[in-house]
Amino acid sequence: MARPPRWLYREGVPRSPLALAALASVAVPGLDVYDVLRSPHADADFEVVVVKDSTGRRWIVRAPLRAAAGAALEAEKGLLGALGRAQEAGLVSFAVPHPVGAVELGRDEGRAVVYTEVRGAQLMLAALQPGPGLAASVGRSLAEIHELPIAVVEDQGLPSYTAEQYRERRLAELDAGIQTGKVPPRLADRWEHQLENVSWWRFDPTVVHGDMGEHQLFVADGSVSGIVDWMDARVADPADDLAWLVAAASEDVLDSVVEAYTVGRREMRDPHLLDRARLASEMALVRWLMYGVRTDNADVVADGEGMLADLEAMLFED
């Protein structure tokens, strides 16, 4: 396998868009790069660019900045192959990015991966309207994910939880947050009560995307055309994939999504699906706070504390 020159990789140091374009040329022999644009999806773990070739076709390049991110990228690469086969078999109607090449990086960072670009534009939740159109398509797409055979995820070595294991995981997250002294007591009491209400936690674990939101859903011709960012996929609580809707969608849009979702599921009705989705959306603030604590990022910690305070005021304003 060809290797890029050493100046293209320095662990933890962002690379320039041109350097990432050079990596793409190594990863995909014959790729004639015409232009390169930095993607808004770059973060602390990945550098991401959009590369255009001489024919106008667009490719996505993701390069990990840390070893852990590189490992997650490799796990996602295998899953995307399985999801592509699921689409070919008619199990899902949406596309996923297709890995077409990879190139080794230095110092245990793993590999940069080049993908085909998913067709469409990112979903805008604020523009989503209730009814049988796009909102229903979102519901059907979520149902298709949750109806996938769990082997799609388990065969890639990704996490798999029983309902009780997942409840215990959430309890451990809450305990860790409480120990920081930064979680408002009324929120902690609310979440502890909900986590100890075992009737909420009688659900059948499913394949879940794990990081679902409007930025992960792509739309074309009035329906969901693709779903990206599968690195948090696991077998767990299907409510997690509806948390973003419970937190931010209007009630009538949520109703349309859930109606289509319910029709698409073969399992018996889950009476506490939206209760757990609401809990997941609220506890996402604890996970953000703990990310700041683990990485010793004072700005993230302060942001998490502020959002927790705002949530407390909203829930207990009376």
Secondary structure, DSSP 8 states (H G I E B T S, - for coil): -----GGG--TTS---HHHHHHHHHHHSTT--EEEEEE-TT--SSEEEEEEEETTS-EEEEEEESSHHHHHHHHHHHHHHHHHHHHHHTTS-SSB---EEEEEE-STT--EEEEEE--SSEE--GGG--SSTTHHHHHHHHHHHHHTS-THHHHTTT--B--HHHHHHHHHHHHHHHHHTT-S-HHHHHHHHHHHH-GGGG----EEE-SS-SGGGEEEETTEEEEE---TT-EEE-GGGGGHHHHHHS-HHHHHHHHHHHHHH--S---TTHHHHHHHHHHHHHHHHHHHHHHTT-HHHHHHHHHHHHHHHHHHS--
